[in-house]
Amino acid sequence: MTQIRTLNKTIDQIEDTSRDILKRRRDKSDLEAGLGNTSLSKDILGVLLEAQKSDSNAETLPEPEIIGQITFA
């Protein structure tokens, strides 16, 4: 039972860290957009966020799936 609790705690920490990474990356992209830079840097997370912003009608990854991509990539 203790191992299961430890595993659940570790998974929660990984997900919290992934949410923090996503928040910091979004903040960075918002800052870049405010400075006139409309293109995110060419990392995978930047590409996912740019695609998510580009067209609200297109099928994009919802936030939980982006977090899943960060967490279990």
TADAHU-V959616 format. One record per pair of residues at least 24 apart in sequence whose C-alpha atoms are under 10 Angstrom apart, sorted by the first residue. I is the first residue (numbers start at 1). J is the second residue. If there is no record, write none. Layout:
I_J + I_J
This chain:
11_71 + 14_67 + 14_70 + 14_71 + 14_72 + 15_64 + 15_67 + 15_68 + 15_70 + 15_71 + 15_72 + 16_67 + 16_71 + 17_67 + 17_70 + 17_71 + 18_66 + 18_67 + 18_68 + 18_69 + 18_70 + 18_71 + 18_72 + 19_63 + 19_64 + 19_66 + 19_67 + 19_68 + 19_70 + 19_71 + 20_67 + 21_45 + 21_67 + 21_70 + 22_46 + 22_49 + 22_63 + 22_66 + 22_67 + 22_70 + 25_49 + 26_50 + 44_69 + 44_70 + 45_69 + 45_70
